[in-house]
Amino acid sequence: MRRFPDVINPHLSRPNENPVAKTLAVLDSCVRNRAVPDHPNSTWSGWPDAPGVGMSLMATFLWAVKASVYGGPAQLIDQYAVWTLIHEGWLEDPSVTGFTRRRYDRYVELITHWATDLGTSPELVEMWLVQRWSARLNEARHGRYTAPTLF
């Protein structure tokens, strides 16, 4: 049987040490302020301390609540889209799970810039990047390449 681990520690001296309370406070702040709380010195990554919420989930949550980050409106992030960017020459770490807040902001800035130039939404740009990755994978498997076009 699978169970979620019990993260509540009754012996904590301060209530704000509770991981669930920390995470709820961060998410509540994101909803209330439509922005990621600034915690550049509290964690190595620049992301707020929200135990149990990884970078991809945090990005999805921020996108859903229409929050903003330094690069523009928060965006979903997909590993396949990042791999396509790397393939096209983007010089960043290819692992989405290792994205620092600063790297995510640069990703959002790039996707938003392209969307603005093309007169479309950033979500469509990311969808196109994912489709490009899928087309390259199809070529590798079957020897056929049909490059998806953005329009």
Secondary structure, DSSP 8 states (H G I E B T S, - for coil): ---------TT-SSGGG-HHHHHHHHHHHHHHHSB----TTTSTTSS---TT--HHHHHHHHHHTT-EETTEE-----HHHHHHHHHTT--S-S-GGG--HHHHHHHHHHHHHHHHHHTS-HHHHHHHHHHHHHHHHHHHHHS--------
